[in-house]
Every structure is written in structure tokens, then in C-alpha cells.
Amino acid sequence: MDTLISNIFFSDFTVIFCIGEKSMRKLLSMKNVQRHFGMPSGIVKALDGIDLEISEGERIILLGPSGSGKTTLLNCLSALDSPTSGSYSFSGSLVPSNDSEKMTRFRRDNIGYVFQFFNLLQDLTVLENLLLIQELAGSRDEERARELLGLVGLADEIERFPAEISGGQQQRVAIARSLAKTPRLLLGDELTGNLDSKTSTAVMEVLVKACEAEGITCVFVTHDESLVEFATRVIRIDSGKILSDENVD
């Protein structure tokens, strides 16, 4: 499963944000991170001196136009890509780079994912979708799986198949599944992109509740700026540089 996920690079995102309560405990730190790509026309500086700290439980939105460097930044945060230079530490330890095996292990131990398309296995029940992820992570725990499904309001749906529940409910399953291995950092790609406004709000409320209950920091991408209400900090990036970093009341 991680091999499949590790091959997914986040595409042209408009907004990235993190969900959780702000705390004083630092989760990750990037210092003077550069990511350069060699192109026929010359060197492209996708990231150009990024300094960033994220505390456990923060809710952060990263805004920037196409080509601003936000996708590359997200890929480096998730260890899907390695910086050209600079340092990236996570929970006090340097994040591995340019070593696919160690980077995969870092993602497996620390990173969870929620995507726009639910990616549930249709021939497995709601509960079995969670148990499979646990098994792949090396720790099957049915009691915890049931607890997570209860946390996202699906305690009565655990024996149903994905096709038998609504889109909003499927996304809740995807959220619970992403939490099943207790990631330190949860990443999302347009997770409400296929949902209507009312359902999107309901899913985000569930997500915030779940992340707070689990103590997980989350980073998400969205084109829906109405979801800004779930954030506490906004960072603007362009040309590979952070232009502004402001707390949100």
C-alpha cells in the first residue's frame, strides 16, 4: 500500500491547510530548504530558501498560484521528494532524503493520507478497509478500528460495503482509515472536492474532531476557500519563497 502511495505526487494544488489545535510543541522544521530542477531552459528553483516550523496540532493554510512551489513543498514535507539542500527535521530527527527505503519507512511511521477520491476497496466492508491498512502497517487492532469508525460517526455502518453508503460517509471511512495507523502528520488532497458544500462542512467538522481526539496534525490541499474557517494560520508562497505567514483569529 505504501509503495502505491509513495508513487503519488501531489498535483497542482491551490490551497494547503493543517487541522488541529495549535500547541507550543514543535513537530517539524525546515531551514533554508531548496529544491531545484534541471530543465532544458536552465535551473528552476521550485523552492528557494524555505524556513518553516509547524507545531503539533496546528491548522495551517498554504496559498499560492500555480507554479508557486506549494506542490513541491508538500512533496518534501511528506518525503515523497528530497530537498536539493537545506535541512528538514521531524520530531527532532532529520528526515531521510535520497534514500527510497528510508523515506518509505518515514512515511509509513509518520504520514497518513486522505484523497479526493476515496480509494476504498469495494469488495471489503467499511471495517475491513481499516483492518487492511492496519495489517499492512503491521498492527491489526479491530477494537481501535471500531473506535475510529465510531469517532467519525459510522459505528452503525461497519458491515456495509462502500457502494452501500453515501459519498460523505465514504470520505469519513477514508478519514478513519488514514488515522488507523496513528500518523503524526495527516495529508489530504482535495478531500472534499467530490462533495457538496453542506457535506464538505460536515466532513471537515468530523475531521477536526477526529484529529483533535487523536492528537494528529493535518495538512490538506483544497480549492474551496470556504474551508479556511477550519484553519488558524495562513502562509502565502510564490516563486518558491514564503511571502507572508499570519495567524488567523
Phi, psi and omega per residue, in radians:
M1 nan -0.784 -3.133
D2 -1.142 -0.569 3.099
T3 -1.067 -0.717 3.112
L4 -1.140 -0.790 -3.117
I5 -1.135 -0.677 -3.077
S6 -1.137 -0.313 3.115
N7 -1.552 -0.047 -3.127
I8 -1.581 2.065 3.040
F9 -1.828 2.353 -3.090
F10 -1.188 2.257 -3.042
S11 -1.507 -2.681 -2.943
D12 -1.275 1.576 -3.077
F13 -1.588 2.659 3.105
T14 -1.786 -0.684 -3.067
V15 -2.388 2.387 3.033
I16 -2.147 2.342 3.072
F17 -2.544 2.706 -3.116
C18 -1.936 2.524 -3.089
I19 -1.991 2.377 3.065
G20 2.572 3.054 3.107
E21 -1.567 2.413 -3.126
K22 -1.207 2.402 3.083
S23 -2.358 2.985 -3.106
M24 -1.520 -0.149 -3.081
R25 -1.473 2.097 -3.082
K26 -1.297 2.284 3.089
L27 -1.634 -0.791 -3.093
L28 -2.569 2.768 -3.124
S29 -2.567 2.285 3.002
M30 -2.014 2.351 -3.138
K31 -2.247 2.077 3.110
N32 0.849 0.800 -3.126
V33 -1.315 2.236 3.086
Q34 -2.068 2.477 2.971
R35 -2.418 1.924 -3.088
H36 -1.960 2.534 3.098
F37 -2.175 2.335 3.079
G38 -1.451 2.130 3.134
M39 -2.130 2.789 3.107
P40 -0.940 -0.545 -3.119
S41 -1.478 -0.139 -3.139
G42 2.355 -2.898 -3.123
I43 -1.468 2.247 3.062
V44 -1.811 2.143 3.123
K45 -1.618 1.513 -3.130
A46 -1.157 -0.662 2.987
L47 -2.184 2.325 -2.999
D48 -2.346 1.318 3.082
G49 1.466 0.942 -3.124
I50 -1.455 2.161 2.986
D51 -2.006 2.081 -3.028
L52 -2.605 2.342 2.992
E53 -2.209 2.408 3.085
I54 -2.217 2.232 3.104
S55 -1.588 2.744 3.133
E56 -1.013 2.285 3.073
G57 1.458 0.050 3.136
E58 -1.173 2.691 3.007
R59 -1.995 1.854 -3.033
I60 -2.094 2.394 2.986
I61 -1.972 2.271 3.051
L62 -1.923 2.052 -3.095
L63 -1.945 2.509 3.071
G64 3.141 2.666 3.136
P65 -1.258 2.976 3.076
S66 -0.991 2.324 3.140
G67 1.449 0.156 -3.078
S68 -1.356 -0.339 -3.123
G69 1.935 -0.025 -3.073
K70 -1.167 -0.626 3.112
T71 -1.156 -0.762 3.111
T72 -1.104 -0.682 3.105
L73 -1.079 -0.777 3.122
L74 -1.096 -0.711 3.122
N75 -1.103 -0.649 3.110
C76 -1.258 -0.668 3.093
L77 -1.040 -0.648 -3.089
S78 -1.554 -0.015 -3.087
A79 1.086 0.494 2.926
L80 -1.420 -0.357 3.121
D81 -2.432 2.761 -3.125
S82 -1.976 2.390 3.063
P83 -1.076 2.630 3.026
T84 -1.218 -0.663 3.088
S85 -2.743 3.036 -3.074
G86 1.667 3.126 -3.096
S87 -2.159 2.573 3.101
Y88 -2.394 2.001 3.114
S89 -2.027 2.539 -3.114
F90 -2.288 2.099 -3.111
S91 0.939 0.685 3.040
G92 1.509 -0.062 -3.129
S93 -2.097 2.537 3.113
L94 -1.130 2.372 3.111
V95 -1.386 2.310 -3.134
P96 -1.083 2.596 3.120
S97 -2.458 2.654 3.102
N98 0.958 0.561 3.083
D99 -2.548 1.710 -2.983
S100 -1.052 -0.649 -3.122
E101 -1.157 -0.801 3.141
K102 -1.214 -0.638 3.104
M103 -1.150 -0.691 3.085
T104 -1.108 -0.717 3.119
R105 -1.120 -0.689 3.100
F106 -1.069 -0.796 3.123
R107 -1.107 -0.739 -3.120
R108 -1.080 -0.670 -3.062
D109 -1.482 -0.356 -2.959
N110 -2.263 -0.377 -2.942
I111 -1.984 2.374 2.988
G112 -2.086 2.793 -3.062
Y113 -2.335 2.444 2.930
V114 -2.290 2.229 -3.080
F115 -2.011 2.899 3.125
Q116 -1.019 -0.772 3.085
F117 -1.614 2.215 -2.878
F118 -1.062 -0.505 3.087
N119 0.978 0.609 3.051
L120 -1.447 2.556 3.077
L121 -1.388 2.052 -2.966
Q122 -1.211 -0.406 -3.116
D123 -1.635 0.132 3.059
L124 -1.986 2.568 3.084
T125 -1.236 2.984 3.096
V126 -0.943 -0.850 -3.138
L127 -1.119 -0.743 -3.107
E128 -1.133 -0.524 3.072
N129 -1.073 -0.663 3.104
L130 -1.289 -0.736 -3.111
L131 -1.090 -0.614 3.121
L132 -1.089 -0.782 3.121
I133 -1.074 -0.720 3.111
Q134 -1.081 -0.738 -3.135
E135 -1.116 -0.721 3.119
L136 -1.138 -0.528 3.105
A137 -1.475 -0.074 3.058
G138 1.562 0.269 -3.103
S139 -2.632 1.534 3.105
R140 -1.368 2.241 -3.107
D141 -2.559 1.606 -3.062
E142 -1.123 -0.605 3.135
E143 -1.081 -0.756 3.118
R144 -1.177 -0.684 3.127
A145 -1.052 -0.765 3.106
R146 -1.134 -0.669 3.126
E147 -1.089 -0.749 -3.140
L148 -1.149 -0.707 3.114
L149 -1.157 -0.585 3.029
G150 -1.183 -0.636 -3.135
L151 -1.097 -0.591 -3.138
V152 -1.700 0.238 3.019
G153 1.387 0.486 -3.087
L154 -2.137 0.452 -3.107
A155 -1.031 -0.504 -3.099
D156 -1.598 0.022 -3.058
E157 -1.989 0.151 -2.936
I158 -1.137 -0.443 -3.115
E159 -1.680 0.056 3.134
R160 -1.552 2.798 3.108
F161 -1.662 2.717 -3.089
P162 -0.890 -0.701 -3.109
A163 -1.165 -0.239 -3.094
E164 -1.650 -0.021 -3.140
I165 -2.163 2.880 -3.060
S166 -1.291 2.948 3.100
G167 -1.060 -0.737 3.115
G168 -1.100 -0.680 3.107
Q169 -1.196 -0.656 3.100
Q170 -1.102 -0.674 3.115
Q171 -1.185 -0.555 3.060
R172 -1.151 -0.658 3.059
V173 -1.078 -0.754 3.137
A174 -1.076 -0.664 3.094
I175 -1.128 -0.865 3.129
A176 -1.042 -0.714 3.129
R177 -1.081 -0.713 -3.129
S178 -1.162 -0.439 3.132
L179 -1.562 -0.141 -2.984
A180 -1.083 -0.524 3.134
K181 -1.762 0.238 3.079
T182 0.936 1.135 3.114
P183 -1.248 2.682 3.025
R184 -1.391 -0.561 -3.098
L185 -2.301 2.218 -3.139
L186 -1.909 2.212 -3.123
L187 -1.942 2.485 3.141
G188 -2.387 2.496 -3.140
D189 -2.027 1.784 3.071
E190 0.831 0.815 -2.989
L191 -1.139 -0.290 3.072
T192 -1.905 0.203 -3.050
G193 -1.077 -0.482 -3.126
N194 -1.743 0.200 -3.058
L195 -2.003 2.642 3.054
D196 -1.273 2.967 -3.019
S197 -1.020 -0.802 -3.110
K198 -1.119 -0.766 3.141
T199 -1.197 -0.639 3.109
S200 -1.033 -0.795 3.133
T201 -1.090 -0.758 -3.138
A202 -1.096 -0.732 3.137
V203 -1.136 -0.735 3.134
M204 -1.138 -0.655 3.096
E205 -1.105 -0.730 3.096
V206 -1.120 -0.731 -3.111
L207 -1.102 -0.803 3.113
V208 -1.041 -0.797 3.131
K209 -1.033 -0.801 -3.108
A210 -1.139 -0.756 -3.116
C211 -1.174 -0.668 3.090
E212 -1.137 -0.749 -3.130
A213 -1.126 -0.601 -3.092
E214 -1.621 -0.152 -3.123
G215 1.190 0.664 -3.065
I216 -1.898 2.305 3.009
T217 -1.437 2.433 -3.066
C218 -2.251 2.484 3.084
V219 -2.198 2.120 -3.072
F220 -2.246 2.742 3.071
V221 -1.957 2.393 3.086
T222 -2.684 2.648 2.968
H223 -1.692 -0.070 -3.068
D224 -1.660 1.723 -3.077
E225 -1.245 -0.193 3.060
S226 -1.159 -0.318 3.133
L227 -1.388 -0.029 3.090
V228 -1.016 -0.455 -3.127
E229 -1.071 -0.286 3.137
F230 -1.616 0.092 -3.089
A231 -1.924 2.827 3.097
T232 -2.143 -0.053 -3.081
R233 -2.657 2.415 -3.130
V234 -2.163 2.221 3.088
I235 -2.071 2.258 3.107
R236 -1.874 2.345 -3.099
I237 -2.270 2.516 3.052
D238 -2.739 2.521 3.127
S239 0.928 0.609 3.086
G240 1.343 0.158 -3.115
K241 -2.164 2.562 3.027
I242 -1.389 2.107 -3.114
L243 -1.570 -0.631 -3.140
S244 -2.688 2.721 -3.122
D245 -2.560 1.846 -3.016
E246 -2.255 2.471 3.001
N247 -1.341 2.590 3.139
V248 -1.933 2.282 3.128
D249 -1.256 nan nan
